[in-house]
Amino acid sequence: MPLFKPLVTDTLIFDLQSLQLIVVQRALVAAAAGVQKIELGTWDIAAARRSNAAKLARIKGGAHG
């Protein structure tokens, strides 16, 4: 029996005013895992966008050259 199972999408929230999609995921952790505390991190969206833009630029540049 696995101690940790993959995250499962639980809820989708469509905010049409701000054009955002919010995804709520559920984590299942077995009691046998001995987890006492779970901490959630934050995602640096600006850094992720820069990284994605750089990757796309490399891909597009390689396709034509």
C-alpha positions in Angstrom: 0.0 0.0 0.0 1.5 3.4 -1.0 2.0 5.9 1.7 1.4 8.8 -0.6 -1.1 8.8 -3.5 -1.1 11.2 -6.4 -2.9 14.5 -6.0 -6.5 14.4 -7.2 -8.3 17.4 -8.6 -11.1 18.1 -6.3 -12.6 21.5 -7.4 -12.3 23.9 -10.3 -13.2 27.5 -9.7 -13.8 29.7 -12.8 -13.4 33.4 -12.0 -14.7 35.0 -15.2 -14.3 38.5 -13.9 -10.5 38.2 -13.4 -10.2 35.5 -16.1 -8.6 33.0 -13.6 -9.0 29.3 -13.2 -8.3 28.0 -9.7 -7.6 24.3 -9.2 -8.0 22.8 -5.8 -6.3 19.4 -5.3 -6.7 16.9 -2.5 -3.8 15.0 -1.0 -4.2 11.5 0.5 -1.5 10.5 2.9 -1.7 7.2 4.8 -1.5 7.4 8.6 1.4 4.9 8.4 3.5 7.6 6.7 4.0 9.2 10.1 3.3 12.7 8.7 2.8 15.2 11.5 2.8 18.5 9.5 2.2 19.4 5.8 3.4 22.8 4.6 2.2 24.4 1.4 4.6 26.4 -0.7 4.0 29.3 -3.0 4.5 29.5 -6.7 6.5 32.3 -8.3 4.3 32.8 -11.3 6.5 35.6 -12.8 9.5 33.4 -12.7 7.6 30.5 -14.2 6.4 32.7 -17.1 9.9 33.9 -17.8 11.2 30.3 -17.8 8.4 29.2 -20.1 9.1 32.2 -22.5 12.8 31.3 -22.6 12.0 27.7 -23.4 9.5 28.6 -26.1 12.1 31.0 -27.7 14.7 28.3 -27.8 12.2 25.9 -29.4 11.1 28.4 -31.9 14.6 29.5 -32.7 15.7 25.9 -33.2 12.8 25.1 -35.5 13.8 27.7 -38.0 17.6 27.4 -37.8 
